[in-house]
Amino acid sequence: MSQYNTQDKVDDPSKIKVVKIGLASPKDIIFNSSGEVKKPETINYRTFKPEKEGLFCARIFGPVKDWECLCGKYKRQKHRNITCEKCGVQVTLSKERRKRTGHIKLADPVAHIWFMKSLPSRIGNLLDVSLRNLENVLYCEAFMISELNEEVVKERAEEYAAKYDTCRKEKELPKVELEELKAHRDLLKNLAVGVIISEDEHYLLDEIFSDTPDVIKAGMGGRVISDRLKNMDIAGEVQKLRQQLRDIALDPLSAANQRRFTKRLKVLEAFLGPDGEVSRDHRPEYMMLEVIPVIPPDLRPLVPLDGGRFATSDLNDLYRRVINRNNRLRKLNELAAPEIIIRNERRMLQESVDALFDNGRRGKTFSGPNKRPLRSLSDMLKGKNGRFRQNLLGKRVDYSGRSVIVVGPELRLHQCGLPKRMALELFKPFIYHKLQKKELAKTIKDAKKAVESKDDKVWDILDEVIKEHPVMLNRAPTLHRLGIQAFEPILTEGKAINLHPLVCSAFNADFDGDQMAVHLPLSIEAQIEARVLMMSTNNILSPADGRPIILPSQDIVLGIYYMTRARRGSKGEGRMFSSIAEVQAAYDNNEVHLQAPISVRLDIHNFERYIADTLGDLGETHFIFGVDKTRRIYSTFHIHRGQINQVKNSSMEIDVAGLGMLSVGGPGYEPMDGCEVHLQLLRVEEEVQNYDDKINFASVLYSQDNDKKDSLSALSTGSEGVTALEVLNGTYEPSHLVGHGIQISWRARCYTVRGRVIANIDVECAMEDDKPVLDVRMSSAVRVQVLAEAIKVLREKYKDRLNVVSAPAGILGYRGQVAWEARKYITNTTVGRVLFYSIVPKQIPFHHVDKDLGKKALGNVIDLCYRECGSKDAVLFADAVMGMGFSMSTRAGISICIDDMKIPDSKREIIQRAEEEVLKYQSRFNNGYLTENEKYNHVVDLWTNTTNTVAQNLIKEISVESFELQDGTIVEGPSFNSIYMMVDSGARGSQTQIRQLAGMRGLMSKPNGEIIETPITANFREGLSVLQYFTSTHGARKGLADTALKTANSGYLTRRLVDVVQDVIITGDDCGTEAGIQYDLLVFKEKKSGLEEKILGRFLAEDIPAPIGDGVLLHRGEMLDEWNVNKIMQADIQHVKLRSVLRCEMGWGICAKCYGRDLARGRIVNVGEAIGVIAAQSIGEPGTQLTMRTFHIGGAAQGG
């Protein structure tokens, strides 16, 4: 705290560029002090006036009352700055008592505990002394040699060494005396300045040098340490240490010594200035305190209580202890008291100063009258409730409020409900201004009266003022940036804040009594920032993983899941509708049940997107990069019955094209069979032969082999295949040679079954030994190009009609085996799914919602909506989902009934068998065939398997239900059991909880994590016995106890992470580096781990070559968006080199291209983004949530 005189006034604080913190010298402390505190007294309890020279002295710290001295001689402002000659108090403002410091001069130097006790000990490192030895000297338990006459000591050491050698050889002395002589010799041998010796050794030295008393000087306490620090040659020690480190580098015998020297060198160099000399402002002896500052009295107040008692700050007690002991030591020194008493007083002074700066750091903690540890200066500064975090960083702000939150399902995503009374208080200045502007109030005073009386005109003005004026809502703990978001306020009656249900996951809020704070952005700039950056509609993606964070949950999920389920035998099953509007009308008129299976004709609104989504990337390059597999993959190709039925029911002429390949071979690959495609089409043709007048079949086949016989023999699977191939008159025809070796261009022709050519493709191919060589990638590209052209021709020719384009999965290497292209098409679905599709943006194909929509599937639809349709449509869709979900969950009337918890009939038998097995293990153990550990492991495994079996039987029983069809037939289908639906949809609960409700609780764990051998065979429906209940609570209690402890640790982890990375920001667009990290994509594919998530949003560090030819698939510097990632997946690329923050070459910070996409916004990151803090929050937030989550399974042992 040196370098700056606190008495000086700083005219313009903005001109302060640097704040320098260093060691304060005694002179600095005295210079900044207003006087010395000599007495421990605070105030006179009779007159209630501060005692002179005490801890509250008015002469030192300033007057108690404004413009009045202590004795009352000078009063009022006219005597400003006059110092009273009677009481010595300056006439000024009483707030000086918050600024002026005092000081205490110590009778003996003491060590500052921060520099002595903090690891590594700074004083210990400087003196090259261990912390234990340093403490022994400071607390007067050992001596440190400060001076010695080296010649005399050396002479005496040689004398004792010679004497010892002589006596040992001649055996003149008894063994005990010989040992004493040896101790004398060893002691003298190791003597040097700075060596620490015990009291016994000091006594020995006095005996040895009794004839020459001034040879050795040794001392204990702070004075000897202070003198050693003053006399240290820091520059010389630095040179010596550097030389020692160089020597160790040449001969690395001891790594421990190297670490010790490095630590010491770091501390020593901190005291050297730029010129290599010790800085005058920061000398090492300043770590020893000769003067202690006394903080202003109003920062450690003495407050009168009722009944004449006083409440005082703990610091006053600590200062009083220091002053008392200091005064006593000074008196003892003056009286020349015995050394033992002075030594004891020095130790007590050191301990009292330690307690003042950091109580409890060393030794006994000083406590107050109620046995509570006293809060020291360190305690006032550090931690969550310290001066910095509580008062300086966490100040209370005006224009803010706080209230309980309740659900607001009628709100839009960008809105929140604000209580009218709270809004009136928050927007007061704006209301005053508007009242004056509209001349409804002449002065501010009139406006205040109108607001206080709550006139009708005030509410009208309030409606105007809050319009498009965002407010910010914050829920503690704010673990990530989505913990504070902006909303447009809607005025509500009552006293609670209304919150939109979809933002609860971002805030981690629920409606069981949670509170939230409201803050009002005042300036136009603040309002724009809140609207653009913090509005909830602009924060729908999580910064951690880029997935939507406005995910529906609980009731909403349950409602959507219920409406998208199919129920056999329900009213209206099998009916056909021509449009969504027809289905809606039928449902509104109660003609069909919500879950009835129906057929409906749907429009495909985004035709090109639909085709690309189903068949892969045809639009831009006509490439679909497939993965070659063996022929077995093609045997699964079929057109299923439902599609045939749709073909039959269609009112238009239909073209069915089967796209296959005759043979694609490569090194180590079997020939692939494309005849299967043709054969399957023939089978379909037979099934729908009655409709032959409106169905045209074509099988598009192609081959790469030049020798037709080999090709046919390898591919023939029956007479139909041979017949089909007979019409092909040579599939490849050599056309010309290309330079650089023999390169032959092959023409691949696509044929229909009847031999008509529908497409020609030229492809280059290498030749070896007059035979074509096509590697896997080449063959993949050949057939993909042919396929793309064939589909293009068919689509163009029959674009106005319904087409079925079918192909084996291996050809496309993409999603479905069968693609349906149409302007309108008929599909089998349910009423609920069609109604749900009515709120889905039209760019999303129907097949994304044509399934049971649980929580995960619903999240995927919202994610797809954001990617395809943008933020606005995604927000509108999410709001519509919420409304429909609440509506449908209300109509569903799903509740929990005890009969929903069906106990499996097989449970009793399964448990009985397990108990018999346990008895066998016990018998084998009793007979010595099993050890205790083996028996324990067997029993635990047995009960784990038993519990799982019971759980599986339970899930099987409640997940299947029987339905009666309209013709009276009984069929089985997925159950509508309430509890099963809640778990299956992801709305609430888990299978573990179902198991405990209706199966068996199973094995419990002890507080130490060990599994209790005896399981709880009962479940919650049956009820637990007293013993089972005790076993159950035994492990569960620890989970609840751990929550509080782990939450604190997790929050501390987040704080440390943020502290480390807070200066990691985006400082430029592109550092221009060519370095990157190579990713082996095959590893991800084998592990089936998220490859797309790993590479999505990153920039390429080098080009990716095309699988065929010399072209480039993706260029260096391109960002891997969803489209480009799909290209890589289809091309079967094995390695990619990506830019990485680990290889960024920016001088400071990270460049945007090495970082990649801003996951929260779906575009390249902006310059200035604090990516380090975002990363820290992304790690810390889920960690805290995991520990805060209540231990729902209640001690049940996991895994098995």
Helices and strands as residue ranges (DSSP letters): G 13-15, H 26-32, E 33-36, H 58-61, G 77-79, G 94-98, E 101-111, H 113-117, H 122-127, H 131-138, E 143-148, H 150-170, H 175-189, E 196-197, H 199-208, E 216-219, H 222-230, H 234-250, H 255-270, G 284-287, E 288-294, G 297-299, E 302-304, E 310-312, H 314-335, H 339-358, H 377-381, I 387-392, E 400-407, E 415-419, H 420-426, H 428-437, H 444-453, H 456-466, E 471-474, G 481-483, E 484-492, E 497-499, G 501-503, H 504-507, E 515-519, H 524-529, I 530-534, G 536-538, H 555-564, E 576-577, H 580-588, E 597-603, H 607-615, G 631-636, H 641-649, E 654-659, H 675-687, G 689-694, E 695-700, H 708-715, H 719-726, E 732-738, E 743-751, E 757-768, E 771-773, H 776-797, E 802-806, H 809-812, E 818-821, E 824-830, H 831-837, G 846-848, H 855-869, H 871-892, G 898-900, H 907-926, H 932-959, E 960-964, E 970-974, H 978-985, H 991-998, H 1026-1061, E 1066-1068, E 1077-1080, H 1081-1087, H 1091-1095, E 1104-1105, E 1112-1114, H 1122-1131, E 1135-1138, G 1141-1143, E 1150-1151, H 1152-1155, E 1157-1158, E 1163-1164, H 1171-1188
